[in-house]
Structure formats: structure tokens, C-alpha cells
Amino acid sequence: MHPLTYIAHGLSLATLLMALGVSASPEDPEILIEATFPESNPFGHVVNGERNQISLVVENKSDKNVTLQSVAGSFHNPETGALIKNTSSLTYGFPLLEGSKLQIPYSFYSEFKPGDLRLNIWLEHTVDDDEYRVTAYDSVVTIVEPEPSWFDFKLLSTYLIVFAAFVGLSYTAYNAYVPPSKPKRKRPTEVGAPVGTVTASGPSGYQQEWIPEHHLKKTSKGKKTKVDNAASSEDLSGGETSGMEAKKTRKGKKY
């Protein structure tokens, strides 16, 4: 026979043996996993700085009991598939009997720039001494920043600290570069001279044009009466004085 015929028979025999070996190897246990985000996150957004949760429903459809060892994940570039960062790994160690279903939670954190990344989450389980890995979630997610809230205690405390530091620095700079202003001296107030000259038209030194006429008439009559009484009193006093002098003269002429 031609040597090429032996080579062809040899290759056929090797292929047959390989097929028999694959069929004889034990099959992987059928494990189905359904991953869902909570109802509060219907769009599956991953929020930076917060605890992101995802629920895994694991169903064992094989005829063997398996043990759920751990759940882990990783972030990848959505275009190239390059690894960016691994997420936290949670260890469970729960047994999952054949034909049973179990729901397990998984939480992770994110600290990336807002944008799209591919999130890959897998489950590792064991059957006897064999280890298996099943993909639980593999999809593109959107990284977002947390929504600001005015009632956030951390945010309010940060604002207060920044504001206090700004006020302190402003006060220090003001005292360092702005000289203190000198107090202004108050000038003494000058009393102005009366405008024009005031002339008194009455004998008592007051202006009579401001007094009603009927008051002036009464005043003038009163003044005349007083003047007449004064004159009569002067005459009487003069007569009495002359009478006294005459009496003294008469007394002096006695012999």
C-alpha cells in the first residue's frame, strides 16, 4: 500500500479516538442564572460612590447537587473589551440541590468617569471537587454621578467648612492688606449771627407790630393811669416835704 494511505488511516483513527474521549468526559452541570437590577433602578445605571445592588436567581437544572462558592465581576472597555477594574468578590458557600432555585444578592461599588462600560459578573460553583464558572451578567451599563440633595448631611457639612475657611481667609487678607481707617474728628458747630437787625418799637423793648391793637390800647391806657398816679404822688410828696420844712422854720424863729 502507498504510504499516504497509512497516514490517512492513522488520522482517521486519531479523530475517532478524540471523539470517543470527548463523549466520555463528564458534561458540565446545567446552571441557569438570571440577573436583575432592583425596581428603583429600572435602567440599570451604576452610580458612583454608592452601593449598587443586583439580584441573581440561580437555578440548578442538573441531576447533581452543586455548591455556590462566590460571585465576582469586572468592568471592561465596551469597544476593545480590555479589563479596567475588578469588582468586589463575595463568598457564599451555599449548597444548591438538583432542581432547586435560589436567589442571592450581589453588591459592588463604582468610581469611574460617567459613561458606558461593559459589566461582567460571574458565579463560581463546585460539583464534588470540580470547579465551574458561569456567566451571570454581561452587558453595557451607564456610569452616572449621584443626584445632589440639599438635605445631605455630608454635603451640607462640606459647604459649611468651605464657607468658614473662605470667611477666615478673607478676614485675614483684609486685615493684612487694608490699613485701618482713622476716626474723623468732629468740627465744632458755629452759631450763626442773626440775619438782619431787630429794632424794638415799644418802650419795654419789644416790637409792637406783632401785638393786636386792642391789647395796645389797653396797655397805653394803663400806662397813662400809672403815669398820672405817679405824678400826683410826686406832687403830694413835694407838698408834704415843703410843709415839714415850713414847720421846722417856724420852730426855729421862737425868741
Residue pairs with C-beta under 8 A, 6 or more apart in sequence:
26 130
28 132
29 60
29 62
29 64
29 66
29 125
29 127
29 132
30 60
30 61
30 62
31 58
31 59
31 60
31 61
31 62
31 66
31 123
31 125
31 132
31 134
32 58
32 59
32 61
33 56
33 57
33 58
33 59
33 123
33 134
33 135
33 136
34 56
34 57
34 59
35 54
35 55
35 56
35 57
35 121
35 136
35 137
36 54
36 55
36 57
37 44
37 53
37 54
37 55
38 53
38 55
41 52
43 142
44 139
44 141
44 142
45 141
45 142
45 143
45 144
46 52
46 110
46 117
46 119
46 141
46 142
46 143
46 144
47 110
47 144
47 145
47 146
48 110
48 111
48 112
48 114
48 143
48 144
48 145
48 146
49 109
49 110
49 111
49 146
50 109
50 146
51 107
51 109
52 107
52 108
52 109
52 110
53 105
53 106
53 107
54 105
54 106
54 107
54 108
54 121
54 137
55 103
55 104
55 105
55 106
56 71
56 103
56 104
56 105
56 106
56 121
56 123
56 136
56 137
57 101
57 102
57 103
58 68
58 96
58 101
58 102
58 103
58 104
58 123
59 100
59 101
59 102
60 66
60 96
60 97
60 98
60 99
60 100
60 101
61 99
62 98
62 127
63 98
64 98
64 127
65 95
65 96
65 97
65 98
65 127
66 95
66 96
66 125
66 126
66 127
66 132
67 93
67 94
67 95
67 96
67 125
67 126
67 127
68 92
68 93
68 94
68 95
68 96
68 102
68 104
68 123
68 125
69 91
69 92
69 93
69 124
69 125
69 126
69 131
70 89
70 90
70 91
70 92
70 123
70 124
71 89
71 90
71 92
71 104
71 106
71 121
71 122
71 123
71 124
71 136
72 86
72 87
72 88
72 89
72 90
72 121
72 122
72 124
73 86
73 87
73 106
73 108
73 119
73 120
73 121
73 122
73 137
74 83
74 84
74 85
74 86
74 87
74 119
74 120
75 83
75 84
75 85
75 86
75 87
75 110
75 112
75 117
75 118
75 119
75 120
76 82
76 83
76 84
76 117
76 118
76 119
76 120
77 84
77 117
77 118
78 116
78 117
78 118
78 140
81 118
84 112
84 117
85 112
87 108
87 109
87 121
88 107
88 108
88 109
90 106
90 107
92 104
94 102
94 104
96 102
96 125
106 121
110 143
112 143
113 143
114 142
114 143
114 144
114 145
115 142
115 143
116 140
116 141
116 142
116 143
117 140
117 141
117 143
118 138
118 139
118 140
118 141
119 137
119 138
119 139
119 140
119 141
120 135
120 137
120 138
121 135
121 136
121 137
121 138
122 133
122 134
122 135
122 136
123 133
123 134
123 136
124 131
124 132
124 133
124 134
125 131
125 132
125 134
126 132
148 155
149 155
150 156
198 207
199 207
200 206
200 207
201 207
201 208
201 209
202 208
208 216
